Amino acid sequence: MFITERSKRFYKTIAIVLCITLLYKLISLTVPFISDKLKTITVVSASLSFIDGGVVLAEQTITDFQHNSNDTQTEEVIQNENSVETQKENKQTDKDNDVQKTQQNEEISITAEPPAPARPANAGDIYDSVVSAGNNSTFLNLEYGSVKNISPLSNQELIDLSKQPSPIKLDDTDEPQVLIYHTHATESYQPYDCDWYDLSYNARNVDNSKNMVAVGNILEQKLKNAGIGVIHDTTQHDNPSYTGAYSRSETTINSYLEKYPSIKVILDVHRDALQGDNVITAPTVEIDGKKVAQIMIVATHDNNSGTQPNYKENFKFASAVQQTLEKSHPTITRPMLFDEREYNQEMASGALLVEVGGHGNTLSEAQYAMSYFADALIDVLKP
């Protein structure tokens, strides 16, 4: 059969298309993943009038596909790398958050009392009681909590002062700004949670794990957890002699103020004693299912003698702390005592005396109380 050159080119074209189609079928059977991509080549090749251009175009399509595939792989690698970096960042963020949560929620160490032994023959009675304001004119109610006013200032003057903001503002510093100390460090609590007390027990203990130092430790711990610079002085100013303890604690305060002028808040942590004839009253409330000692804040007035120029500032600070505490935990405070005394409160406008429970309470009850007090203090200092 005579075949013209034109026919040869036609048959050649047909052969090329068939080869490409067969090649596609073979590849599509072995590599399903790229089947859809290669369809572009078949469609273009089958529809072209100019086979050479079609091949070039097909090669360009393959080249583009390979390039896009490489770009896709590169993007996947970048995404994977970014994913790894993101995971690392997320892990670090989680770690930082965990550390922060641990610091904020670090548990305080509450002392657990042992079971009480049998009541001895020489025992008195302990009565838990919520101590509140009396009905006479020396007591005045604030928005939250109350005050026992034994001073020349009128009740209305104190109410007006109590509505003013706290004068104490912390600085952005790592220097200590709070000093905790104990004029009567050896004051202690009942060793058992029971309704009796041993008449021979004098509620004093030189072991700092069982006296006021153990209560101060709770305040120190919580302030540190809140990022507030604090010093806790554990000197037993009442040991060996009770007499002269305030003069000795004043010397201690001065030494810290000279070394750390950054100190703004000075807290003398005590416990009270409410006792009659063989009967002790333990000022106690229940919070979150726990027995908690009541707290009494003491602020003083100098009767215009000029020895305590900060007394109004002290009272405003005391009111802010008490009202913050009472708002969160009603009846946890006894009426604040505002009296003509000294107690070293002339040394700073943030100097207060804090009575944590009485000698009828247990140490754990006092420590729980101090924990709540610390929360209120932090809220006032770091609003």
Short mmCIF file of the C-alpha atoms (twelve columns), coordinates in Angstrom:
data_MODEL
# 
_entry.id   MODEL 
# 
loop_
_atom_site.group_PDB 
_atom_site.id 
_atom_site.type_symbol 
_atom_site.label_atom_id 
_atom_site.label_alt_id 
_atom_site.label_comp_id 
_atom_site.label_asym_id 
_atom_site.label_seq_id 
_atom_site.Cartn_x 
_atom_site.Cartn_y 
_atom_site.Cartn_z 
_atom_site.pdbx_PDB_model_num 
ATOM 1   C CA . MET A 1   0.000   0.000  0.000   1 
ATOM 2   C CA . PHE A 2   1.308   3.392  -0.947  1 
ATOM 3   C CA . ILE A 3   1.610   5.584  2.106   1 
ATOM 4   C CA . THR A 4   2.171   9.288  1.674   1 
ATOM 5   C CA . GLU A 5   4.381   11.391 3.971   1 
ATOM 6   C CA . ARG A 6   1.273   13.027 5.354   1 
ATOM 7   C CA . SER A 7   -0.183  9.668  6.230   1 
ATOM 8   C CA . LYS A 8   3.064   8.638  7.909   1 
ATOM 9   C CA . ARG A 9   2.973   11.738 10.090  1 
ATOM 10  C CA . PHE A 10  -0.660  11.008 10.928  1 
ATOM 11  C CA . TYR A 11  0.046   7.415  11.907  1 
ATOM 12  C CA . LYS A 12  3.118   8.550  13.831  1 
ATOM 13  C CA . THR A 13  0.989   11.014 15.765  1 
ATOM 14  C CA . ILE A 14  -1.579  8.340  16.494  1 
ATOM 15  C CA . ALA A 15  1.175   6.018  17.687  1 
ATOM 16  C CA . ILE A 16  2.592   8.678  20.020  1 
ATOM 17  C CA . VAL A 17  -0.822  9.378  21.514  1 
ATOM 18  C CA . LEU A 18  -1.441  5.648  21.992  1 
ATOM 19  C CA . CYS A 19  1.952   5.251  23.659  1 
ATOM 20  C CA . ILE A 20  1.301   8.126  25.991  1 
ATOM 21  C CA . THR A 21  -2.151  6.715  26.806  1 
ATOM 22  C CA . LEU A 22  -0.742  3.254  27.506  1 
ATOM 23  C CA . LEU A 23  2.017   4.801  29.595  1 
ATOM 24  C CA . TYR A 24  -0.606  6.685  31.600  1 
ATOM 25  C CA . LYS A 25  -2.631  3.520  32.146  1 
ATOM 26  C CA . LEU A 26  0.451   1.682  33.351  1 
ATOM 27  C CA . ILE A 27  1.485   4.456  35.705  1 
ATOM 28  C CA . SER A 28  -2.058  4.998  36.997  1 
ATOM 29  C CA . LEU A 29  -2.271  1.330  37.928  1 
ATOM 30  C CA . THR A 30  1.035   1.389  39.832  1 
ATOM 31  C CA . VAL A 31  0.896   4.875  41.308  1 
ATOM 32  C CA . PRO A 32  -2.732  5.800  42.060  1 
ATOM 33  C CA . PHE A 33  -1.643  8.868  43.962  1 
ATOM 34  C CA . ILE A 34  -0.570  10.758 40.779  1 
ATOM 35  C CA . SER A 35  -3.304  9.452  38.526  1 
ATOM 36  C CA . ASP A 36  -5.384  12.575 38.743  1 
ATOM 37  C CA . LYS A 37  -2.387  14.779 38.047  1 
ATOM 38  C CA . LEU A 38  -1.395  12.832 34.927  1 
ATOM 39  C CA . LYS A 39  -4.871  13.141 33.454  1 
ATOM 40  C CA . THR A 40  -3.895  16.660 32.538  1 
ATOM 41  C CA . ILE A 41  -1.196  15.300 30.227  1 
ATOM 42  C CA . THR A 42  -3.590  12.889 28.472  1 
ATOM 43  C CA . VAL A 43  -6.242  15.505 27.965  1 
ATOM 44  C CA . VAL A 44  -3.789  18.046 26.568  1 
ATOM 45  C CA . SER A 45  -2.043  15.509 24.318  1 
ATOM 46  C CA . ALA A 46  -5.269  14.107 22.902  1 
ATOM 47  C CA . SER A 47  -6.632  17.498 21.956  1 
ATOM 48  C CA . LEU A 48  -3.609  19.024 20.260  1 
ATOM 49  C CA . SER A 49  -3.225  19.539 16.526  1 
ATOM 50  C CA . PHE A 50  0.480   20.182 16.892  1 
ATOM 51  C CA . ILE A 51  2.022   17.167 18.547  1 
ATOM 52  C CA . ASP A 52  5.426   18.741 19.125  1 
ATOM 53  C CA . GLY A 53  3.866   21.630 20.953  1 
ATOM 54  C CA . GLY A 54  1.700   19.213 22.855  1 
ATOM 55  C CA . VAL A 55  4.677   17.245 24.018  1 
ATOM 56  C CA . VAL A 56  6.408   20.398 25.124  1 
ATOM 57  C CA . LEU A 57  3.263   21.493 26.875  1 
ATOM 58  C CA . ALA A 58  2.907   18.080 28.427  1 
ATOM 59  C CA . GLU A 59  6.507   18.210 29.611  1 
ATOM 60  C CA . GLN A 60  5.868   21.664 30.966  1 
ATOM 61  C CA . THR A 61  2.814   20.360 32.764  1 
ATOM 62  C CA . ILE A 62  4.874   17.529 34.210  1 
ATOM 63  C CA . THR A 63  7.548   19.994 35.164  1 
ATOM 64  C CA . ASP A 64  4.985   22.229 36.794  1 
ATOM 65  C CA . PHE A 65  3.524   19.228 38.583  1 
ATOM 66  C CA . GLN A 66  6.959   18.216 39.816  1 
ATOM 67  C CA . HIS A 67  7.691   21.749 40.889  1 
ATOM 68  C CA . ASN A 68  4.364   22.063 42.641  1 
ATOM 69  C CA . SER A 69  4.934   18.678 44.236  1 
ATOM 70  C CA . ASN A 70  8.305   19.856 45.527  1 
ATOM 71  C CA . ASP A 71  6.727   23.091 46.733  1 
ATOM 72  C CA . THR A 72  4.039   21.068 48.447  1 
ATOM 73  C CA . GLN A 73  6.664   18.882 50.055  1 
ATOM 74  C CA . THR A 74  8.633   21.967 51.057  1 
ATOM 75  C CA . GLU A 75  5.498   23.540 52.511  1 
ATOM 76  C CA . GLU A 76  4.768   20.305 54.349  1 
ATOM 77  C CA . VAL A 77  8.303   20.299 55.741  1 
ATOM 78  C CA . ILE A 78  7.942   23.936 56.789  1 
ATOM 79  C CA . GLN A 79  4.553   23.193 58.311  1 
ATOM 80  C CA . ASN A 80  6.000   20.195 60.119  1 
ATOM 81  C CA . GLU A 81  8.905   22.290 61.364  1 
ATOM 82  C CA . ASN A 82  6.487   25.001 62.428  1 
ATOM 83  C CA . SER A 83  4.335   22.360 64.056  1 
ATOM 84  C CA . VAL A 84  7.343   21.071 65.982  1 
ATOM 85  C CA . GLU A 85  8.269   24.608 67.010  1 
ATOM 86  C CA . THR A 86  4.662   25.307 67.959  1 
ATOM 87  C CA . GLN A 87  4.585   22.130 70.017  1 
ATOM 88  C CA . LYS A 88  7.798   23.180 71.728  1 
ATOM 89  C CA . GLU A 89  6.376   26.638 72.413  1 
ATOM 90  C CA . ASN A 90  3.118   25.171 73.662  1 
ATOM 91  C CA . LYS A 91  4.986   22.756 75.917  1 
ATOM 92  C CA . GLN A 92  7.102   25.604 77.272  1 
ATOM 93  C CA . THR A 93  3.994   27.740 77.779  1 
ATOM 94  C CA . ASP A 94  2.271   24.865 79.550  1 
ATOM 95  C CA . LYS A 95  5.374   24.354 81.654  1 
ATOM 96  C CA . ASP A 96  5.513   28.044 82.548  1 
ATOM 97  C CA . ASN A 97  1.801   28.013 83.382  1 
ATOM 98  C CA . ASP A 98  2.262   24.915 85.524  1 
ATOM 99  C CA . VAL A 99  5.121   26.588 87.399  1 
ATOM 100 C CA . GLN A 100 3.026   29.700 87.917  1 
ATOM 101 C CA . LYS A 101 0.044   27.669 89.095  1 
ATOM 102 C CA . THR A 102 2.309   25.685 91.419  1 
ATOM 103 C CA . GLN A 103 3.711   28.906 92.873  1 
ATOM 104 C CA . GLN A 104 0.252   30.403 93.311  1 
ATOM 105 C CA . ASN A 105 -1.355  27.251 94.668  1 
ATOM 106 C CA . GLU A 106 1.551   25.959 96.693  1 
ATOM 107 C CA . GLU A 107 0.052   24.330 99.748  1 
ATOM 108 C CA . ILE A 108 0.693   25.847 103.126 1 
ATOM 109 C CA . SER A 109 1.824   23.609 105.954 1 
ATOM 110 C CA . ILE A 110 -0.919  23.295 108.573 1 
ATOM 111 C CA . THR A 111 0.000   21.614 111.846 1 
ATOM 112 C CA . ALA A 112 -2.287  18.695 112.727 1 
ATOM 113 C CA . GLU A 113 -3.015  18.180 116.410 1 
ATOM 114 C CA . PRO A 114 -2.830  14.663 117.859 1 
ATOM 115 C CA . PRO A 115 -5.953  13.032 119.346 1 
ATOM 116 C CA . ALA A 116 -6.792  14.328 122.796 1 
ATOM 117 C CA . PRO A 117 -6.108  12.071 125.768 1 
ATOM 118 C CA . ALA A 118 -8.689  11.424 128.456 1 
ATOM 119 C CA . ARG A 119 -9.724  14.516 130.363 1 
ATOM 120 C CA . PRO A 120 -7.532  14.913 133.463 1 
ATOM 121 C CA . ALA A 121 -8.898  15.671 136.895 1 
ATOM 122 C CA . ASN A 122 -7.355  19.157 136.956 1 
ATOM 123 C CA . ALA A 123 -9.032  20.457 133.811 1 
ATOM 124 C CA . GLY A 124 -10.983 23.563 132.908 1 
ATOM 125 C CA . ASP A 125 -13.538 24.044 130.148 1 
ATOM 126 C CA . ILE A 126 -13.069 25.471 126.679 1 
ATOM 127 C CA . TYR A 127 -16.017 26.952 124.819 1 
ATOM 128 C CA . ASP A 128 -15.885 27.804 121.137 1 
ATOM 129 C CA . SER A 129 -17.649 31.096 120.541 1 
ATOM 130 C CA . VAL A 130 -18.109 33.634 117.754 1 
ATOM 131 C CA . VAL A 131 -17.076 36.941 119.330 1 
ATOM 132 C CA . SER A 132 -18.984 39.895 117.847 1 
ATOM 133 C CA . ALA A 133 -19.612 43.568 118.555 1 
ATOM 134 C CA . GLY A 134 -21.376 44.559 121.747 1 
ATOM 135 C CA . ASN A 135 -24.457 46.752 121.972 1 
ATOM 136 C CA . ASN A 136 -22.925 49.790 123.660 1 
ATOM 137 C CA . SER A 137 -21.713 52.991 122.030 1 
ATOM 138 C CA . THR A 138 -18.044 51.970 121.985 1 
ATOM 139 C CA . PHE A 139 -18.803 49.617 119.094 1 
ATOM 140 C CA . LEU A 140 -19.418 50.847 115.584 1 
ATOM 141 C CA . ASN A 141 -20.196 48.908 112.453 1 
ATOM 142 C CA . LEU A 142 -18.244 49.452 109.266 1 
ATOM 143 C CA . GLU A 143 -19.485 48.354 105.873 1 
ATOM 144 C CA . TYR A 144 -17.883 44.998 106.717 1 
ATOM 145 C CA . GLY A 145 -16.835 44.183 110.267 1 
ATOM 146 C CA . SER A 146 -16.826 46.437 113.305 1 
ATOM 147 C CA . VAL A 147 -14.605 48.520 115.596 1 
ATOM 148 C CA . LYS A 148 -14.337 48.910 119.340 1 
ATOM 149 C CA . ASN A 149 -13.493 52.573 119.724 1 
ATOM 150 C CA . ILE A 150 -11.665 53.480 122.929 1 
ATOM 151 C CA . SER A 151 -10.197 56.788 121.780 1 
ATOM 152 C CA . PRO A 152 -10.991 60.512 121.660 1 
ATOM 153 C CA . LEU A 153 -12.108 60.186 118.041 1 
ATOM 154 C CA . SER A 154 -15.825 59.970 117.417 1 
ATOM 155 C CA . ASN A 155 -17.412 56.936 115.830 1 
ATOM 156 C CA . GLN A 156 -18.347 59.023 112.801 1 
ATOM 157 C CA . GLU A 157 -14.718 60.100 112.324 1 
ATOM 158 C CA . LEU A 158 -13.641 56.460 112.261 1 
ATOM 159 C CA . ILE A 159 -16.440 55.526 109.868 1 
ATOM 160 C CA . ASP A 160 -15.313 58.298 107.520 1 
ATOM 161 C CA . LEU A 161 -11.692 57.149 107.753 1 
ATOM 162 C CA . SER A 162 -12.711 53.552 107.075 1 
ATOM 163 C CA . LYS A 163 -14.213 54.574 103.736 1 
ATOM 164 C CA . GLN A 164 -10.918 55.981 102.486 1 
ATOM 165 C CA . PRO A 165 -8.574  53.775 100.454 1 
ATOM 166 C CA . SER A 166 -5.585  52.062 101.979 1 
ATOM 167 C CA . PRO A 167 -2.559  54.378 102.084 1 
ATOM 168 C CA . ILE A 168 -0.147  51.500 101.455 1 
ATOM 169 C CA . LYS A 169 0.938   50.935 97.874  1 
ATOM 170 C CA . LEU A 170 3.696   48.488 97.031  1 
ATOM 171 C CA . ASP A 171 6.584   49.434 94.769  1 
ATOM 172 C CA . ASP A 172 7.820   47.376 91.838  1 
ATOM 173 C CA . THR A 173 10.881  46.024 93.598  1 
ATOM 174 C CA . ASP A 174 12.434  42.799 94.782  1 
ATOM 175 C CA . GLU A 175 13.343  44.472 98.052  1 
ATOM 176 C CA . PRO A 176 11.363  43.401 101.145 1 
ATOM 177 C CA . GLN A 177 8.277   45.533 101.772 1 
ATOM 178 C CA . VAL A 178 6.655   43.538 104.580 1 
ATOM 179 C CA . LEU A 179 8.175   42.730 107.975 1 
ATOM 180 C CA . ILE A 180 6.587   40.050 110.169 1 
ATOM 181 C CA . TYR A 181 7.763   39.802 113.765 1 
ATOM 182 C CA . HIS A 182 6.554   38.636 117.179 1 
ATOM 183 C CA . THR A 183 6.900   40.670 120.343 1 
ATOM 184 C CA . HIS A 184 5.493   37.659 122.203 1 
ATOM 185 C CA . ALA A 185 6.782   34.828 120.063 1 
ATOM 186 C CA . THR A 186 6.373   32.135 122.728 1 
ATOM 187 C CA . GLU A 187 2.601   32.576 122.965 1 
ATOM 188 C CA . SER A 188 1.049   29.247 121.984 1 
ATOM 189 C CA . TYR A 189 -2.217  27.323 121.649 1 
ATOM 190 C CA . GLN A 190 -4.000  24.271 122.995 1 
ATOM 191 C CA . PRO A 191 -2.202  21.061 122.010 1 
ATOM 192 C CA . TYR A 192 -5.491  19.224 121.351 1 
ATOM 193 C CA . ASP A 193 -8.834  20.023 119.764 1 
ATOM 194 C CA . CYS A 194 -11.122 19.297 122.691 1 
ATOM 195 C CA . ASP A 195 -13.473 20.992 125.150 1 
ATOM 196 C CA . TRP A 196 -11.075 21.016 128.084 1 
ATOM 197 C CA . TYR A 197 -7.657  22.353 128.980 1 
ATOM 198 C CA . ASP A 198 -5.023  21.353 131.495 1 
ATOM 199 C CA . LEU A 199 -4.970  23.926 134.315 1 
ATOM 200 C CA . SER A 200 -1.203  23.529 134.575 1 
ATOM 201 C CA . TYR A 201 -0.606  24.497 130.927 1 
ATOM 202 C CA . ASN A 202 0.568   28.115 130.683 1 
ATOM 203 C CA . ALA A 203 0.084   28.451 126.870 1 
ATOM 204 C CA . ARG A 204 3.761   29.270 126.285 1 
ATOM 205 C CA . ASN A 205 6.211   27.341 124.171 1 
ATOM 206 C CA . VAL A 206 9.787   28.113 123.109 1 
ATOM 207 C CA . ASP A 207 9.530   25.614 120.234 1 
ATOM 208 C CA . ASN A 208 9.006   27.782 117.145 1 
ATOM 209 C CA . SER A 209 7.076   24.997 115.436 1 
ATOM 210 C CA . LYS A 210 4.398   25.297 118.132 1 
ATOM 211 C CA . ASN A 211 4.164   29.015 118.893 1 
ATOM 212 C CA . MET A 212 3.470   32.299 117.054 1 
ATOM 213 C CA . VAL A 213 6.374   31.762 114.693 1 
ATOM 214 C CA . ALA A 214 4.475   28.795 113.199 1 
ATOM 215 C CA . VAL A 215 1.542   31.141 112.523 1 
ATOM 216 C CA . GLY A 216 3.817   33.793 111.027 1 
ATOM 217 C CA . ASN A 217 5.282   31.151 108.728 1 
ATOM 218 C CA . ILE A 218 1.899   30.841 106.993 1 
ATOM 219 C CA . LEU A 219 1.771   34.572 106.308 1 
ATOM 220 C CA . GLU A 220 5.367   34.566 105.094 1 
ATOM 221 C CA . GLN A 221 4.716   31.642 102.737 1 
ATOM 222 C CA . LYS A 222 1.621   33.165 101.152 1 
ATOM 223 C CA . LEU A 223 3.199   36.599 100.670 1 
ATOM 224 C CA . LYS A 224 6.209   35.023 98.982  1 
ATOM 225 C CA . ASN A 225 3.932   32.974 96.735  1 
ATOM 226 C CA . ALA A 226 2.251   36.237 95.737  1 
ATOM 227 C CA . GLY A 227 5.600   37.766 94.797  1 
ATOM 228 C CA . ILE A 228 5.773   40.185 97.734  1 
ATOM 229 C CA . GLY A 229 9.150   40.703 99.356  1 
ATOM 230 C CA . VAL A 230 8.889   39.724 103.010 1 
ATOM 231 C CA . ILE A 231 11.079  39.234 106.066 1 
ATOM 232 C CA . HIS A 232 9.930   37.041 108.924 1 
ATOM 233 C CA . ASP A 233 11.878  37.716 112.092 1 
ATOM 234 C CA . THR A 234 11.631  34.800 114.524 1 
ATOM 235 C CA . THR A 235 13.321  36.406 117.521 1 
ATOM 236 C CA . GLN A 236 11.700  35.453 120.828 1 
ATOM 237 C CA . HIS A 237 11.569  38.919 122.345 1 
ATOM 238 C CA . ASP A 238 9.653   37.583 125.371 1 
ATOM 239 C CA . ASN A 239 12.237  34.915 126.193 1 
ATOM 240 C CA . PRO A 240 13.652  34.677 128.795 1 
ATOM 241 C CA . SER A 241 11.793  37.722 130.152 1 
ATOM 242 C CA . TYR A 242 8.267   38.838 129.259 1 
ATOM 243 C CA . THR A 243 8.937   42.296 130.686 1 
ATOM 244 C CA . GLY A 244 10.546  44.668 128.206 1 
ATOM 245 C CA . ALA A 245 9.534   42.630 125.144 1 
ATOM 246 C CA . TYR A 246 8.150   45.662 123.268 1 
ATOM 247 C CA . SER A 247 11.369  47.612 123.758 1 
ATOM 248 C CA . ARG A 248 13.355  44.696 122.404 1 
ATOM 249 C CA . SER A 249 11.079  44.233 119.412 1 
ATOM 250 C CA . GLU A 250 11.348  47.965 118.681 1 
ATOM 251 C CA . THR A 251 15.117  47.563 118.455 1 
ATOM 252 C CA . THR A 252 14.629  44.678 116.031 1 
ATOM 253 C CA . ILE A 253 12.287  46.736 113.848 1 
ATOM 254 C CA . ASN A 254 14.720  49.650 113.705 1 
ATOM 255 C CA . SER A 255 17.533  47.382 112.587 1 
ATOM 256 C CA . TYR A 256 15.446  46.135 109.642 1 
ATOM 257 C CA . LEU A 257 14.231  49.609 108.684 1 
ATOM 258 C CA . GLU A 258 17.813  50.854 108.570 1 
ATOM 259 C CA . LYS A 259 18.845  47.953 106.354 1 
ATOM 260 C CA . TYR A 260 15.686  47.874 104.235 1 
ATOM 261 C CA . PRO A 261 14.029  51.300 103.929 1 
ATOM 262 C CA . SER A 262 11.721  49.663 101.374 1 
ATOM 263 C CA . ILE A 263 9.654   48.128 104.221 1 
ATOM 264 C CA . LYS A 264 6.152   49.623 104.366 1 
ATOM 265 C CA . VAL A 265 4.112   47.054 106.301 1 
ATOM 266 C CA . ILE A 266 5.082   45.915 109.801 1 
ATOM 267 C CA . LEU A 267 2.952   43.186 111.399 1 
ATOM 268 C CA . ASP A 268 3.299   42.048 114.996 1 
ATOM 269 C CA . VAL A 269 1.566   38.636 115.140 1 
ATOM 270 C CA . HIS A 270 0.182   37.557 118.553 1 
ATOM 271 C CA . ARG A 271 -2.601  35.481 120.029 1 
ATOM 272 C CA . ASP A 272 -5.100  36.719 122.600 1 
ATOM 273 C CA . ALA A 273 -6.294  35.211 125.909 1 
ATOM 274 C CA . LEU A 274 -9.975  35.159 126.836 1 
ATOM 275 C CA . GLN A 275 -10.345 33.467 130.205 1 
ATOM 276 C CA . GLY A 276 -12.546 33.435 133.302 1 
ATOM 277 C CA . ASP A 277 -12.578 31.126 136.313 1 
ATOM 278 C CA . ASN A 278 -11.387 27.821 134.896 1 
ATOM 279 C CA . VAL A 279 -13.144 28.672 131.627 1 
ATOM 280 C CA . ILE A 280 -11.517 29.656 128.350 1 
ATOM 281 C CA . THR A 281 -13.357 31.171 125.421 1 
ATOM 282 C CA . ALA A 282 -11.926 30.168 122.053 1 
ATOM 283 C CA . PRO A 283 -12.988 32.752 119.427 1 
ATOM 284 C CA . THR A 284 -13.874 30.404 116.575 1 
ATOM 285 C CA . VAL A 285 -15.833 30.307 113.321 1 
ATOM 286 C CA . GLU A 286 -16.361 27.588 110.755 1 
ATOM 287 C CA . ILE A 287 -15.197 28.209 107.189 1 
ATOM 288 C CA . ASP A 288 -15.189 25.638 104.406 1 
ATOM 289 C CA . GLY A 289 -15.931 22.929 106.955 1 
ATOM 290 C CA . LYS A 290 -12.920 23.854 109.104 1 
ATOM 291 C CA . LYS A 291 -12.671 25.405 112.544 1 
ATOM 292 C CA . VAL A 292 -10.906 28.749 112.166 1 
ATOM 293 C CA . ALA A 293 -9.723  31.111 114.880 1 
ATOM 294 C CA . GLN A 294 -11.139 34.619 114.797 1 
ATOM 295 C CA . ILE A 295 -8.732  37.477 114.171 1 
ATOM 296 C CA . MET A 296 -8.585  40.827 115.949 1 
ATOM 297 C CA . ILE A 297 -6.624  43.697 114.424 1 
ATOM 298 C CA . VAL A 298 -5.298  46.324 116.844 1 
ATOM 299 C CA . ALA A 299 -4.706  49.907 115.711 1 
ATOM 300 C CA . THR A 300 -3.656  52.581 118.197 1 
ATOM 301 C CA . HIS A 301 -4.144  56.278 118.879 1 
ATOM 302 C CA . ASP A 302 -1.732  58.555 120.701 1 
ATOM 303 C CA . ASN A 303 -4.327  60.930 122.266 1 
ATOM 304 C CA . ASN A 304 -2.816  63.832 120.298 1 
ATOM 305 C CA . SER A 305 0.504   63.477 122.084 1 
ATOM 306 C CA . GLY A 306 2.324   63.402 118.762 1 
ATOM 307 C CA . THR A 307 4.071   60.113 119.501 1 
ATOM 308 C CA . GLN A 308 2.144   58.319 116.747 1 
ATOM 309 C CA . PRO A 309 1.821   60.684 113.791 1 
ATOM 310 C CA . ASN A 310 0.652   57.874 111.498 1 
ATOM 311 C CA . TYR A 311 -2.345  56.693 113.506 1 
ATOM 312 C CA . LYS A 312 -4.971  57.729 110.945 1 
ATOM 313 C CA . GLU A 313 -3.029  56.000 108.176 1 
ATOM 314 C CA . ASN A 314 -2.664  52.932 110.364 1 
ATOM 315 C CA . PHE A 315 -6.406  52.892 110.944 1 
ATOM 316 C CA . LYS A 316 -7.237  53.261 107.241 1 
ATOM 317 C CA . PHE A 317 -4.884  50.404 106.416 1 
ATOM 318 C CA . ALA A 318 -6.344  48.265 109.206 1 
ATOM 319 C CA . SER A 319 -9.878  49.010 108.004 1 
ATOM 320 C CA . ALA A 320 -9.038  48.050 104.428 1 
ATOM 321 C CA . VAL A 321 -7.586  44.700 105.492 1 
ATOM 322 C CA . GLN A 322 -10.391 43.914 107.949 1 
ATOM 323 C CA . GLN A 323 -13.178 44.817 105.525 1 
ATOM 324 C CA . THR A 324 -11.598 42.815 102.707 1 
ATOM 325 C CA . LEU A 325 -11.337 39.837 105.045 1 
ATOM 326 C CA . GLU A 326 -14.873 40.226 106.378 1 
ATOM 327 C CA . LYS A 327 -16.358 40.627 102.911 1 
ATOM 328 C CA . SER A 328 -14.936 37.258 101.884 1 
ATOM 329 C CA . HIS A 329 -15.466 35.485 105.215 1 
ATOM 330 C CA . PRO A 330 -18.091 37.130 107.441 1 
ATOM 331 C CA . THR A 331 -17.489 36.916 111.234 1 
ATOM 332 C CA . ILE A 332 -13.862 35.793 110.825 1 
ATOM 333 C CA . THR A 333 -12.804 39.009 112.564 1 
ATOM 334 C CA . ARG A 334 -13.560 40.185 116.039 1 
ATOM 335 C CA . PRO A 335 -14.179 43.936 116.393 1 
ATOM 336 C CA . MET A 336 -10.992 45.846 115.628 1 
ATOM 337 C CA . LEU A 337 -9.542  47.444 118.760 1 
ATOM 338 C CA . PHE A 338 -8.786  51.156 118.350 1 
ATOM 339 C CA . ASP A 339 -7.266  52.273 121.627 1 
ATOM 340 C CA . GLU A 340 -4.800  54.710 123.166 1 
ATOM 341 C CA . ARG A 341 -1.789  52.436 123.190 1 
ATOM 342 C CA . GLU A 342 1.492   52.214 121.322 1 
ATOM 343 C CA . TYR A 343 2.673   48.753 120.285 1 
ATOM 344 C CA . ASN A 344 5.394   50.195 118.029 1 
ATOM 345 C CA . GLN A 345 2.844   51.431 115.505 1 
ATOM 346 C CA . GLU A 346 4.530   54.802 115.265 1 
ATOM 347 C CA . MET A 347 7.269   53.173 113.184 1 
ATOM 348 C CA . ALA A 348 5.283   52.964 109.929 1 
ATOM 349 C CA . SER A 349 1.877   53.915 108.547 1 
ATOM 350 C CA . GLY A 350 1.379   50.231 107.788 1 
ATOM 351 C CA . ALA A 351 2.226   48.965 111.283 1 
ATOM 352 C CA . LEU A 352 -0.437  46.804 112.948 1 
ATOM 353 C CA . LEU A 353 -0.795  44.254 115.707 1 
ATOM 354 C CA . VAL A 354 -2.728  41.116 114.747 1 
ATOM 355 C CA . GLU A 355 -4.223  38.838 117.396 1 
ATOM 356 C CA . VAL A 356 -4.823  35.384 115.844 1 
ATOM 357 C CA . GLY A 357 -7.308  33.501 117.989 1 
ATOM 358 C CA . GLY A 358 -6.791  32.931 121.685 1 
ATOM 359 C CA . HIS A 359 -5.094  30.382 123.912 1 
ATOM 360 C CA . GLY A 360 -8.222  28.235 123.751 1 
ATOM 361 C CA . ASN A 361 -7.778  27.689 120.012 1 
ATOM 362 C CA . THR A 362 -5.471  25.136 118.443 1 
ATOM 363 C CA . LEU A 363 -2.462  25.942 116.297 1 
ATOM 364 C CA . SER A 364 -4.146  24.627 113.145 1 
ATOM 365 C CA . GLU A 365 -7.150  26.899 113.757 1 
ATOM 366 C CA . ALA A 366 -4.796  29.862 114.033 1 
ATOM 367 C CA . GLN A 367 -2.872  28.843 110.903 1 
ATOM 368 C CA . TYR A 368 -6.063  28.563 108.869 1 
ATOM 369 C CA . ALA A 369 -7.045  32.014 110.101 1 
ATOM 370 C CA . MET A 370 -3.698  33.445 109.090 1 
ATOM 371 C CA . SER A 371 -4.059  31.923 105.652 1 
ATOM 372 C CA . TYR A 372 -7.323  33.822 105.126 1 
ATOM 373 C CA . PHE A 373 -5.796  36.968 106.602 1 
ATOM 374 C CA . ALA A 374 -2.901  36.664 104.164 1 
ATOM 375 C CA . ASP A 375 -5.308  36.471 101.224 1 
ATOM 376 C CA . ALA A 376 -7.017  39.681 102.316 1 
ATOM 377 C CA . LEU A 377 -3.697  41.434 102.913 1 
ATOM 378 C CA . ILE A 378 -2.500  40.471 99.429  1 
ATOM 379 C CA . ASP A 379 -5.733  41.793 97.922  1 
ATOM 380 C CA . VAL A 380 -5.186  45.131 99.659  1 
ATOM 381 C CA . LEU A 381 -1.498  45.377 98.780  1 
ATOM 382 C CA . LYS A 382 -1.895  44.102 95.197  1 
ATOM 383 C CA . PRO A 383 -5.388  45.172 94.060  1 
# 
